[in-house]
Amino acid sequence: MVLEEAPPIVLIAIGLDNGFIYCIKGDIARERVTRFKLQVEADGSTSLPITGLGFRVEGQAHQLFAVTPSSVSLFSLHVQPPRRQTLDQIGCQTNAVAMSDRMDLIIGRPEAVYFYEVDGRDPCWAFDGEKKFVGWF
């Protein structure tokens, strides 16, 4: 009996200055991919740049955190069409976003470093100062 491995699912997200996110999902080696576009500000307001992205995968649930200077959103990619949920009305600047090993989104703002899960903001580490770069190891 020969068992075939399931094709690897590749997720690629590219955030742009106009508030759109271009996504590619599928098996790139076999050219079986789906391309789609997401928009963070769906109400037609002024588009803000995407300043951070982070994937969260739990079993078959593929989710994408998207950050702008004025919001934190979560897209559920395992449903069609992808569903957007706003987690916070405050975002951050570029280079102040990372993902933890527990798949939490980490955001640095001048007053604190915040952690986000799929249901919203968690506790933070409060300390003053501009956060120039956030990383996790």
Secondary structure, DSSP 8 states (H G I E B T S, - for coil): ---------EEEEEE-TTSEEEEEEEETTTTEEEEEEEES-TTS-------EEEEEEETTEEEEEEEETTEEEEEETTSSS-EEEEEES----TT-EEE-TTS-EEEEETTEEEEEETTEEEEEEE--S--------
